[in-house]
Each structure stands twice: as C-alpha cells, then as structure tokens.
Amino acid sequence: MTAAEVPGQDMILAAVTMTLRNTAANPLWIHTLKAQLTTADDKTFEDEAASAVDLDRYYQAFPL
C-alpha cells in the first residue's frame, strides 16, 4: 500500500496491491472493488477502485 497527499484538496490517493488466485475450476470475475477506512475517532470513509483507463493518468500525477 502506498499513499500520496493530493495538494490543496484535503485528500489522499492510495494505491493498494492485492493478489487474487482462483483455485476453482470455473472462471472468476471481479465486478466491484470497494474499500472502507475507519479512523481512530470512529469516522468511516468509503471509496471504490479507480477505472483501469484512469491508472496511467494517476501514475503520471503521483509517481510512486
């Protein structure tokens, strides 16, 4: 996991790497990826994964 602050927008961009192995005989499809963060003061934030077409733009703006 890597995080970068978005200047002037009071937010961060997080890059999370995960590996999923399908050990079943049938194909596996991922329809949605979501994340939920609960802070120490019990605030909850939710988000969805960025579209694959946006990844190059994000990597250019926030090199890891």
C-alpha positions, 0 to 999 in steps of 0.5 A, a space after each residue: 500500500 502506498 499513499 500520496 497527499 493530493 495538494 490543496 484538496 484535503 485528500 489522499 490517493 492510495 494505491 493498494 496491491 492485492 493478489 487474487 488466485 482462483 483455485 476453482 475450476 470455473 472462471 472468476 470475475 471481479 465486478 466491484 472493488 470497494 474499500 472502507 477506512 475507519 479512523 481512530 475517532 470512529 469516522 468511516 470513509 468509503 471509496 471504490 477502485 479507480 477505472 483501469 483507463 484512469 491508472 496511467 493518468 494517476 501514475 503520471 500525477 503521483 509517481 510512486 
